[in-house]
Amino acid sequence: MLKLNEKPLKIMISAGEISGDRYGARLVKELSKLDGDLSFYGMGHRAMEDSGVKLLANLSGQSTIGILEPLLYLPKILNALHKMKTFLRNERPDVFIAIDFQGFNMMLCKEAKKLGIPVVYFISPQEWQWGTESGGKKVVECTDKILSIFKEEVPFYSKLGGDPVFIGHPMCDIAKSDAIKEDVFKKGDLDQSKDILALFPGSRSQEIKYVWPVIGQAAQALIERYPKMQMVLAVADVELIPKIKESFTPSSPLKFYEGSPYDLMKHTKLSLVTSGTVTLEHMLMGTPFIANFRFHPLSYWVIKKLVGKKFFDRVKFISLPNILAKKKIVPENIQTECSVERLVSQAVNFLENEEEIITLKSDYEEVKKSFYSVNVNKKAAEEILNLIKKGK
């Protein structure tokens, strides 16, 4: 066990989404293994709190994508930002760790840097992929260490004067399952004679509102066409179930699966998902999926007007497997393309063409080379404690 100081180290960590909360919790556990005399504070959700983090704020339900959507939660976001900045100023933690959640965490990184607090970005802004060098320089200016989850980040941030180190994507250590089919079906009260059509509607309110109804209606149409399939919805957070039922309730039976999503993915024929981390999870599990995303129509119009055609020419894809492959290896639909008819057509193509699935799984293996690693959180914890040690 690594001991850096007689005085307990104070670690501050900030995650704004459910996926970041899970990464943060695992990172905290690895840090505690290396040094058992640490205290943790910050922003997260249940997983981080259960791992021993004293939560100062929780924005997991207020995470949004778009221009207009964040305005709905502005008071809560500003309140959380104030609490986090106050803690930085008053408590001066030994390190500040930002996990994803770019807009919010970049403000905290700048504040910590100004106060002379070492800053680590884990799952940093993907400026190397869809941003700019000027955006990358802003990340470099307010960080001391960038824990890169993709290999291509390293030359990008190194060129700009940053200190990146490739450790791999934390999902590599998480997206695994050894569950047998019988146990999964029993846990979910599922019919073992039917294939699973899994539905992953996301964890953001805007996803439940704008994307889930399309996914739900498409699933309804598919099981009417394929009676030997059953709809199973993976629950990201039980608190979302009422919103899910309110947004769309299929006339056919819909099972809610509250167990490990990876157990479900392992035994799923096809998934309909809201684009996000779940696309990477499906690739790691080798499960076919179709990605979907929709903004509020006005928000989408504003984005197109503000950023213009050049941005959309640069950002060609929304799902991580396609982004990393630099080509479309899985179907994806955004905004007006995200329709029931299009989604059903894409699903039928998968369900009736085994060659499509064979090709997809081969593409998965090729893409994994750009980010796959093992013991990712252990490597991250070691880098963080070594950074603190240098400053002591």
C-alpha positions as CSV (number, residue, x, y, z in Angstrom):
1,M,0.0,0.0,0.0
2,L,1.4,3.4,-1.1
3,K,1.6,6.0,1.7
4,L,2.3,9.5,0.5
5,N,1.9,11.5,3.7
6,E,1.1,11.2,7.4
7,K,-1.8,13.5,6.9
8,P,-4.8,11.9,5.1
9,L,-4.9,12.9,1.4
10,K,-8.0,14.8,0.3
11,I,-9.3,13.7,-3.1
12,M,-11.9,15.7,-5.0
13,I,-13.7,14.1,-7.9
14,S,-16.4,15.3,-10.2
15,A,-18.7,13.2,-12.4
16,G,-22.0,14.5,-13.8
17,E,-23.6,11.5,-15.5
18,I,-24.5,8.0,-14.5
19,S,-21.7,6.5,-16.6
20,G,-19.2,8.9,-15.0
21,D,-20.5,8.0,-11.6
22,R,-19.8,4.3,-12.2
23,Y,-16.2,5.1,-13.4
24,G,-15.7,7.4,-10.4
25,A,-16.8,4.7,-8.0
26,R,-14.4,2.1,-9.4
27,L,-11.5,4.6,-9.5
28,V,-12.2,5.5,-5.8
29,K,-12.0,1.8,-4.9
30,E,-8.6,1.4,-6.7
31,L,-7.2,4.6,-5.1
32,S,-8.3,3.2,-1.7
33,K,-6.5,-0.1,-2.4
34,L,-3.3,1.8,-3.0
35,D,-3.6,4.2,0.0
36,G,-6.1,3.3,2.7
37,D,-5.9,6.7,4.3
38,L,-7.7,8.9,1.7
39,S,-10.8,11.0,2.0
40,F,-13.1,11.6,-1.0
41,Y,-15.4,14.5,-1.8
42,G,-17.1,15.7,-4.9
43,M,-20.0,15.3,-7.3
44,G,-21.6,12.1,-8.4
45,H,-24.5,9.7,-7.8
46,R,-25.3,6.5,-5.9
47,A,-22.2,4.5,-7.0
48,M,-19.7,7.1,-5.9
49,E,-21.6,7.7,-2.6
50,D,-21.6,3.9,-1.9
51,S,-17.8,3.8,-2.7
52,G,-17.1,6.3,0.1
53,V,-17.4,9.7,-1.6
54,K,-19.0,12.5,0.4
55,L,-21.3,14.1,-2.2
56,L,-21.4,17.8,-2.4
57,A,-23.7,17.8,-5.4
58,N,-25.5,15.4,-7.7
59,L,-26.4,16.4,-11.3
60,S,-27.0,12.9,-12.7
61,G,-30.6,13.7,-13.4
62,Q,-29.8,17.1,-15.0
63,S,-27.3,15.9,-17.6
64,T,-28.3,17.1,-21.1
65,I,-27.0,17.6,-24.6
66,G,-28.0,20.5,-26.7
67,I,-28.3,24.3,-26.6
68,L,-31.7,24.9,-25.0
69,E,-32.0,21.8,-22.8
70,P,-29.4,22.9,-20.1
71,L,-31.3,26.1,-19.5
72,L,-34.1,24.0,-17.8
73,Y,-31.6,23.0,-15.1
74,L,-29.5,26.1,-14.9
75,P,-30.3,27.0,-11.3
76,K,-29.3,23.5,-10.1
77,I,-26.2,23.5,-12.3
78,L,-25.1,26.9,-11.0
79,N,-25.8,25.8,-7.4
80,A,-23.7,22.7,-7.8
81,L,-20.9,24.7,-9.5
82,H,-20.9,27.1,-6.5
83,K,-20.6,24.3,-4.0
84,M,-17.8,22.6,-5.8
85,K,-15.8,25.9,-6.3
86,T,-16.3,26.8,-2.7
87,F,-14.9,23.4,-1.6
88,L,-11.9,23.9,-3.9
89,R,-11.2,27.3,-2.4
90,N,-11.8,26.4,1.3
91,E,-10.5,22.9,1.5
92,R,-7.7,22.9,-1.1
93,P,-7.8,19.1,-1.9
94,D,-4.6,17.4,-2.9
95,V,-5.9,16.7,-6.3
96,F,-9.0,17.4,-8.4
97,I,-10.2,14.7,-10.8
98,A,-12.6,15.5,-13.6
99,I,-14.5,12.7,-15.2
100,D,-16.1,13.5,-18.6
101,F,-19.0,16.1,-18.3
102,Q,-17.0,18.7,-20.3
103,G,-18.9,22.0,-19.9
104,F,-19.2,21.8,-16.2
105,N,-15.9,20.1,-15.4
106,M,-13.8,22.5,-17.5
107,M,-14.9,25.4,-15.3
108,L,-13.8,23.4,-12.2
109,C,-10.5,22.5,-13.8
110,K,-9.8,26.2,-14.5
111,E,-10.6,27.1,-10.9
112,A,-8.5,24.3,-9.4
113,K,-5.6,25.2,-11.7
114,K,-5.8,28.8,-10.6
115,L,-5.6,27.7,-7.0
116,G,-2.5,25.6,-7.6
117,I,-4.4,22.3,-7.1
118,P,-3.1,19.4,-9.3
119,V,-5.7,18.6,-12.0
120,V,-6.3,15.2,-13.6
121,Y,-8.8,14.7,-16.5
122,F,-10.1,11.2,-16.8
123,I,-12.2,10.8,-20.0
124,S,-11.2,14.2,-21.2
125,P,-13.0,16.4,-23.8
126,Q,-12.8,14.6,-27.2
127,E,-11.2,17.6,-28.9
128,W,-9.0,15.2,-30.9
129,Q,-12.0,13.7,-32.5
130,W,-14.6,16.4,-33.1
131,G,-13.1,19.6,-31.6
132,T,-10.2,21.8,-32.6
133,E,-6.6,22.4,-31.6
134,S,-7.7,25.6,-29.8
135,G,-10.2,23.6,-27.8
136,G,-7.4,21.1,-27.1
137,K,-5.1,23.9,-25.8
138,K,-7.8,24.9,-23.3
139,V,-7.8,21.4,-21.9
140,V,-4.0,21.3,-21.7
141,E,-3.9,24.7,-20.0
142,C,-6.0,23.6,-17.1
143,T,-4.7,20.1,-16.5
144,D,-1.6,18.5,-15.1
145,K,-2.3,15.0,-16.4
146,I,-4.7,13.7,-19.0
147,L,-5.6,10.0,-18.6
148,S,-6.3,9.1,-22.2
149,I,-8.9,6.5,-23.0
150,F,-8.1,6.4,-26.7
151,K,-4.7,6.0,-28.3
152,E,-5.2,8.9,-30.7
153,E,-5.5,11.4,-27.8
154,V,-1.9,11.0,-26.9
155,P,-0.2,12.5,-30.0
156,F,-2.9,15.2,-30.1
157,Y,-2.5,16.5,-26.6
158,S,1.3,15.9,-26.6
159,K,1.7,18.1,-29.6
160,L,-0.2,20.9,-27.7
161,G,2.1,20.6,-24.7
162,G,-0.1,18.4,-22.5
163,D,0.9,15.4,-20.4
164,P,-1.4,12.6,-21.7
165,V,-0.9,8.9,-20.9
166,F,-2.9,6.1,-22.5
167,I,-4.5,3.8,-20.0
168,G,-7.5,2.5,-22.0
169,H,-11.2,2.9,-21.6
170,P,-12.5,2.1,-18.1
171,M,-15.4,0.3,-19.7
172,C,-13.0,-2.5,-20.7
173,D,-12.9,-3.6,-17.1
174,I,-16.6,-3.3,-16.6
175,A,-18.4,-4.6,-19.7
176,K,-18.1,-8.3,-18.9
177,S,-20.4,-11.2,-18.1
178,D,-20.2,-14.8,-17.3
179,A,-23.9,-15.2,-16.6
180,I,-25.6,-18.2,-18.2
181,K,-28.8,-17.8,-20.2
182,E,-31.0,-19.7,-17.7
183,D,-30.1,-17.4,-14.9
184,V,-30.5,-14.2,-16.8
185,F,-34.0,-15.3,-18.1
186,K,-35.0,-16.4,-14.6
187,K,-33.9,-13.1,-13.1
188,G,-35.8,-11.1,-15.6
189,D,-38.9,-13.4,-15.6
190,L,-38.3,-13.9,-19.4
191,D,-39.6,-16.5,-21.8
192,Q,-36.7,-18.8,-22.6
193,S,-38.3,-19.9,-25.9
194,K,-38.1,-16.3,-27.2
195,D,-35.1,-14.2,-28.4
196,I,-34.5,-10.8,-26.6
197,L,-35.0,-7.5,-28.3
198,A,-33.3,-5.3,-25.7
199,L,-34.1,-1.6,-25.3
200,F,-31.7,0.9,-23.8
201,P,-33.5,4.3,-23.7
202,G,-30.7,6.2,-21.9
203,S,-30.6,8.0,-18.6
204,R,-31.1,11.6,-19.5
205,S,-34.6,13.1,-19.3
206,Q,-34.4,14.5,-22.8
207,E,-33.5,11.0,-24.1
208,I,-36.6,9.5,-22.4
209,K,-38.7,12.3,-23.8
210,Y,-37.5,12.4,-27.4
211,V,-35.8,9.1,-28.2
212,W,-37.6,6.5,-26.1
213,P,-41.0,6.8,-27.8
214,V,-39.4,6.1,-31.2
215,I,-37.5,3.1,-29.9
216,G,-40.6,1.8,-28.1
217,Q,-42.8,2.1,-31.1
218,A,-40.2,0.4,-33.3
219,A,-39.9,-2.4,-30.8
220,Q,-43.6,-2.8,-30.7
221,A,-43.7,-3.1,-34.5
222,L,-40.8,-5.6,-34.5
223,I,-42.3,-8.1,-32.0
224,E,-45.6,-8.0,-33.9
225,R,-43.6,-9.0,-37.0
226,Y,-41.4,-11.5,-35.0
227,P,-43.6,-13.1,-32.3
228,K,-40.7,-15.2,-31.2
229,M,-39.1,-12.1,-29.8
230,Q,-39.7,-10.3,-26.5
231,M,-39.1,-6.7,-25.5
232,V,-36.8,-6.2,-22.5
233,L,-35.9,-2.8,-21.3
234,A,-32.6,-2.3,-19.4
235,V,-33.2,0.0,-16.4
236,A,-30.3,2.5,-16.0
237,D,-31.9,3.9,-12.9
238,V,-35.1,2.7,-11.2
239,E,-36.2,6.3,-10.7
240,L,-36.6,6.6,-14.5
241,I,-39.2,3.9,-14.8
242,P,-42.2,6.2,-14.2
243,K,-40.9,8.6,-16.9
244,I,-40.4,5.7,-19.3
245,K,-44.0,4.5,-18.7
246,E,-45.3,8.0,-19.1
247,S,-43.5,8.7,-22.3
248,F,-44.6,5.5,-24.1
249,T,-46.2,2.3,-23.0
250,P,-46.3,-0.5,-25.6
251,S,-49.5,-2.5,-25.9
252,S,-47.5,-5.7,-25.8
253,P,-45.7,-6.9,-22.6
254,L,-42.6,-5.0,-21.8
255,K,-40.2,-6.5,-19.2
256,F,-38.0,-4.2,-17.1
257,Y,-34.6,-5.8,-16.4
258,E,-32.9,-4.4,-13.3
259,G,-29.9,-6.8,-13.3
260,S,-26.5,-6.3,-14.9
261,P,-26.9,-4.7,-18.4
262,Y,-24.0,-6.8,-19.5
263,D,-25.7,-10.1,-18.6
264,L,-28.6,-8.9,-20.7
265,M,-26.4,-7.8,-23.6
266,K,-24.7,-11.2,-23.6
267,H,-28.0,-13.0,-24.3
268,T,-29.6,-10.3,-26.6
269,K,-30.3,-10.8,-30.3
270,L,-30.4,-7.1,-31.1
271,S,-30.6,-3.9,-29.1
272,L,-32.2,-0.5,-29.9
273,V,-30.3,2.1,-28.0
274,T,-30.0,5.8,-27.4
275,S,-26.5,6.8,-28.5
276,G,-23.9,7.2,-25.7
277,T,-21.6,5.0,-23.7
278,V,-24.0,2.1,-24.2
279,T,-22.7,1.9,-27.9
280,L,-19.2,1.1,-26.6
281,E,-20.6,-1.4,-24.1
282,H,-22.4,-3.2,-26.8
283,M,-19.2,-3.4,-28.9
284,L,-17.3,-4.8,-26.0
285,M,-20.0,-7.4,-25.5
286,G,-20.1,-8.2,-29.2
287,T,-23.9,-7.4,-29.4
288,P,-25.5,-5.9,-32.5
289,F,-27.3,-2.6,-31.9
290,I,-28.9,0.4,-33.7
291,A,-28.0,3.8,-32.3
292,N,-30.5,6.7,-32.1
293,F,-30.6,10.3,-30.9
294,R,-32.9,13.3,-31.1
295,F,-32.6,16.8,-29.7
296,H,-35.5,19.2,-29.1
297,P,-36.3,20.4,-32.7
298,L,-35.6,24.0,-31.8
299,S,-32.3,23.1,-30.1
300,Y,-31.2,21.2,-33.2
301,W,-32.1,24.1,-35.4
302,V,-30.1,26.5,-33.2
303,I,-27.1,24.1,-33.2
304,K,-27.1,24.0,-37.0
305,K,-27.4,27.8,-37.3
306,L,-24.7,28.4,-34.7
307,V,-22.0,25.9,-35.6
308,G,-22.8,25.6,-39.3
309,K,-22.2,23.0,-42.0
310,K,-18.5,22.7,-41.2
311,F,-19.2,21.1,-37.8
312,F,-21.5,18.5,-39.2
313,D,-19.1,17.7,-42.0
314,R,-16.4,17.1,-39.3
315,V,-18.7,15.2,-36.9
316,K,-19.9,12.5,-39.3
317,F,-21.1,10.0,-36.7
318,I,-22.7,9.9,-33.2
319,S,-21.9,6.4,-31.9
320,L,-18.5,5.5,-30.6
321,P,-17.9,2.4,-32.7
322,N,-18.5,4.4,-35.9
323,I,-16.4,7.4,-34.7
324,L,-13.5,5.1,-33.8
325,A,-13.8,3.1,-37.1
326,K,-14.1,6.4,-39.1
327,K,-16.9,4.7,-41.0
328,K,-20.4,3.4,-40.4
329,I,-20.2,-0.1,-39.1
330,V,-23.4,0.1,-37.2
331,P,-26.7,1.8,-38.2
332,E,-27.3,5.1,-36.5
333,N,-30.1,7.7,-36.7
334,I,-30.1,11.3,-35.6
335,Q,-33.0,13.8,-35.5
336,T,-35.2,13.5,-38.6
337,E,-33.6,10.2,-39.5
338,C,-34.7,8.8,-36.1
339,S,-38.0,7.4,-37.1
340,V,-40.0,4.3,-36.4
341,E,-40.0,3.2,-40.0
342,R,-36.3,3.6,-40.5
343,L,-35.4,1.9,-37.3
344,V,-37.7,-1.1,-38.1
345,S,-36.1,-1.4,-41.5
346,Q,-32.6,-1.4,-40.1
347,A,-33.6,-4.0,-37.5
348,V,-35.1,-6.3,-40.1
349,N,-31.9,-6.1,-42.1
350,F,-30.0,-7.4,-39.0
351,L,-32.5,-10.0,-38.0
352,E,-32.8,-11.5,-41.5
353,N,-29.2,-11.3,-42.6
354,E,-26.7,-13.3,-40.5
355,E,-23.9,-12.1,-42.7
356,E,-24.5,-8.5,-41.5
357,I,-23.9,-9.7,-37.9
358,I,-20.7,-11.6,-38.8
359,T,-19.3,-8.6,-40.5
360,L,-20.2,-6.3,-37.6
361,K,-18.5,-8.5,-35.1
362,S,-15.4,-8.6,-37.2
363,D,-15.5,-4.8,-37.3
364,Y,-15.9,-4.7,-33.6
365,E,-12.7,-6.6,-33.0
366,E,-10.7,-4.2,-35.3
367,V,-12.0,-1.1,-33.6
368,K,-11.2,-2.4,-30.1
369,K,-7.5,-2.2,-30.9
370,S,-7.7,1.6,-30.5
371,F,-8.8,1.6,-26.9
372,Y,-8.7,-1.8,-25.3
373,S,-6.7,-2.3,-22.2
374,V,-6.9,-4.1,-18.8
375,N,-6.7,-2.9,-15.2
376,V,-7.6,0.5,-16.5
377,N,-8.8,2.0,-13.1
378,K,-5.7,0.6,-11.4
379,K,-3.5,2.4,-13.9
380,A,-5.5,5.6,-13.5
381,A,-5.1,5.4,-9.7
382,E,-1.4,4.9,-9.9
383,E,-1.0,7.9,-12.2
384,I,-3.0,10.1,-9.9
385,L,-1.1,9.1,-6.7
386,N,2.2,9.5,-8.5
387,L,1.2,13.0,-9.6
388,I,0.4,13.9,-6.0
389,K,3.7,12.4,-4.8
390,K,5.6,14.6,-7.2
391,G,4.0,17.7,-5.6
392,K,4.9,16.6,-2.1
